[in-house]
Amino acid sequence: MEEYAEKKEDEAEEEKEEKTEMKEEERRQRRKMKRKQKRSTKKKQKQRGRKRKRNRPRRRKITRRRRKKEKNEKEKKNNRER
């Protein structure tokens, strides 16, 4: 009878330990996934920012150049007419 009781206690302890290990493992996995997700969203945000930075000034430059050209052409026409 005593052996049976000891056996039961040992089994119960083992099950308890297994459960805690499983919980810890699940927790680790969740953290890992969260980190992964965070990293990917950060990457995406960085890329978006880069795109914006890259394209905006270029558009401005083009319009500035166009305005400058138009202005020069107008001035040339005015000078010719004089």
C-alpha positions as CSV (number, residue, x, y, z in Angstrom):
1,M,0.0,0.0,0.0
2,E,2.8,2.4,0.9
3,E,4.6,1.7,-2.4
4,Y,1.3,2.4,-4.3
5,A,0.9,5.7,-2.5
6,E,4.5,6.7,-3.2
7,K,4.1,5.8,-6.8
8,K,0.9,7.9,-7.1
9,E,2.7,10.9,-5.5
10,D,5.7,10.5,-7.9
11,E,3.4,10.3,-10.9
12,A,1.5,13.4,-9.7
13,E,4.7,15.3,-9.2
14,E,6.0,14.3,-12.7
15,E,2.7,15.4,-14.3
16,K,2.9,18.7,-12.4
17,E,6.5,19.3,-13.6
18,E,5.5,18.4,-17.2
19,K,2.6,20.8,-17.1
20,T,4.8,23.7,-15.8
21,E,7.4,22.9,-18.5
22,M,4.8,22.9,-21.1
23,K,3.4,26.2,-19.9
24,E,6.9,27.7,-19.9
25,E,7.5,26.4,-23.4
26,E,4.3,27.9,-24.6
27,R,5.2,31.2,-23.0
28,R,8.5,31.2,-24.7
29,Q,6.9,30.5,-28.1
30,R,4.4,33.3,-27.6
31,R,7.2,35.7,-26.7
32,K,9.2,34.6,-29.7
33,M,6.2,35.1,-32.0
34,K,5.5,38.6,-30.5
35,R,9.2,39.6,-31.1
36,K,9.0,38.3,-34.6
37,Q,5.9,40.2,-35.4
38,K,7.3,43.4,-33.8
39,R,10.4,43.1,-35.9
40,S,8.5,42.6,-39.1
41,T,6.2,45.6,-38.4
42,K,9.2,47.8,-37.5
43,K,10.9,46.7,-40.8
44,K,7.7,47.6,-42.8
45,Q,7.5,51.0,-41.1
46,K,11.1,51.7,-41.9
47,Q,10.6,50.7,-45.5
48,R,7.6,53.0,-45.8
49,G,9.5,55.9,-44.3
50,R,12.4,55.3,-46.7
51,K,10.0,55.3,-49.7
52,R,8.5,58.5,-48.5
53,K,11.8,60.2,-48.0
54,R,13.1,59.0,-51.3
55,N,10.1,60.1,-53.4
56,R,9.0,63.4,-51.9
57,P,12.1,65.5,-52.5
58,R,12.4,64.1,-56.0
59,R,8.9,65.3,-56.9
60,R,9.7,68.7,-55.4
61,K,12.9,68.9,-57.4
62,I,11.1,68.1,-60.6
63,T,8.5,70.7,-60.1
64,R,11.1,73.3,-59.1
65,R,13.1,72.5,-62.2
66,R,10.0,72.8,-64.3
67,R,9.1,76.1,-62.8
68,K,12.7,77.3,-63.2
69,K,12.6,76.3,-66.9
70,E,9.3,78.0,-67.5
71,K,10.5,81.2,-65.7
72,N,13.7,81.2,-67.8
73,E,11.7,80.7,-71.0
74,K,9.3,83.6,-70.1
75,E,12.3,85.8,-69.4
76,K,13.9,84.9,-72.7
77,K,10.7,85.7,-74.5
78,N,10.4,89.0,-72.7
79,N,14.0,89.8,-73.5
80,R,13.5,89.0,-77.2
81,E,10.4,91.2,-77.4
82,R,12.3,94.1,-76.0
